[in-house]
Amino acid sequence: MGKKVLIIEDKAGEATLVKILLKEAGLESEIANNGNTGLVKALELKPDLITLDLGLPDMDGFELCQRLKKEPSLSHTIIVVLSVIDDLEDIKKALKAGADDYIIKMPLPEFMARKIKLYLGMK
């Protein structure tokens, strides 16, 4: 079975773009358009990696990151924040909340897909 990625992003266009980039990189993914749906899908899917937007409509992304990291069944899930916010304090806050990395949107598509594949141990 292939590696699974959950994209938690409320902007449909951005979520679709990430999904397409991941598909081209050989990864299957699903989208959750808010924090509560993201939490439920994460618990159901047990993805290998989650991309997480911080600006969700129903839940603070930092809080969601903490909640995801506290779930025993998701202890090995990698969480990568994808955000337009390039503020150093927010980056530190995301890492303190449990994020494994922080990528400022939108990087070069090849860069993001390559980085995600590296996280998942894929060449």
N, C-alpha and C positions, 0 to 999 in steps of 0.2 A: 504494500500500500504506500502511496506517495505521501509526501509531507503536506500537512494541512496548515493553511493560514487563515486567520479570522481578521477581517478588516473592520474596525469600528470607526466609522466616519459618517457624519450627518449630511455632508454635501454629496449628493448622488453623483455628480460629474467627477469629483475627485476620487470617490470610492470606485467607480467604474474604471477610471484610468489606472488605479493601482491594481485592480483585478486583472485588467488586460496585460499589464506589464508582468505580473506574476504568472499568468497563463503562458505568455511567450517564453518565460524562464522555466517552464515545465512544472509549475506549482499550482495545485488546486486551492481555491479560496472561496470563502463566503463573506457576505457583507452584513453587518448590523448597523442600522442607521441611528442608534442612540445607545446610551449607557446601559439601560435596563435590558434591552434586547441583547446587547453585547455580552452582558454577564450571563444571561440564560444560554445563549448560543455557545459561549466558551465552556460552560459546564456540560453541555450536551456533546459538543464536538471534540473537546479536549485537544485543541489545536497545538501544533508544534511551535507556532509563533503567532503573536497578535500584533497588528499595527493599530495604534491607538491615537486618535485625534484628541486634543485636550479640550477643545471648544464644543462640547456636546450640549444639546438642548435641555436634557433632563438630569444630567449628573455631571459634576465636576470631574474632569479627566484624571486629576491627581487622586481623587477619592476612588474612582473606578480602578485605577492601577493598584492601589493598596488592597482593595477588596479582591481583585484577581490574584494577587500575590499571596494572600492569606488562605486561599483555597488549596487544601492538600492535593486535590486531584489535578491542579494546575501548577504544581511546584516546579515542574521542569519546562513549563511554557515560557518562551522568550517573549518579552514585551518590548516593542520598539515604538516610541512615540514619534509620530509624524505630525509636525506642527509648523505653522507659519511664524510662530513666536520665536524670535532668536535672542531673547533676553536671558542673560546668564543665570539670573536668579530662578527663572522658571525652569531652565535646564537642570539646575541643581535640585530644585524641588521635585521634578519628575524622577530623577535618579534616586533621590531619597525615598520617594513613594514606591520604588521597586522597579522602575523601568531599567531595562538592560542597556538601552541606548536611546539616542535622541537624534532624529534626522530632521533638518529644517526643510520644509516643503518648498517647492518641488525641486528635488535634485534632478540631475540628469537621469533620465529613466534607466539607462544602463547601470548607473552607479547604484541606484536604490535596489534594483533587482539583484545585482551582483552581491551587494552587502547582505541582503536577506538570505540568499543562497549560502553565503559563508556562515551565517548564524546557524543555519540548518545542517551544516556539515556537507554541503554539496559543492561541487566544483563548477 
